[in-house]
Amino acid sequence: MSGSGLQLNQTENRQILALSISKERNMFVAERFISGLVKIHGIHPVSTDDRGTWYPMACRFLNLDHHIHSSLEKSLIERKMQYIKDRTESFDDYFPCRIKNCKLKHVRNWLRLFVDYHNNEIKHIK
């Protein structure tokens, strides 16, 4: 899906806290994603792995601290993102969407299932 944004938030224990997909990347999408995390997990500093202006703008709007990840952290996050994207593409290969102007509901449902499965597996590894 070209031009789409896939957002990930993960804890130190490698569990995925939130995952979101959208057709565009901007401050409004970032604000909605971050505010959803704040509602569930409370107020925490926000760390991002890219130089996109939408995250700092969303954090200013929400009165949250923001900083950029180190190169190592960014590499680890990108590896996890690529893992998720690879699994999503494999899903799409077997179950392609043929709906015009798709609202991505089936992709969001699959991502929720993926996150639940991933987090359950991580818990059992320990």
Disulfide bonds with the S-S distance in Angstrom:
none
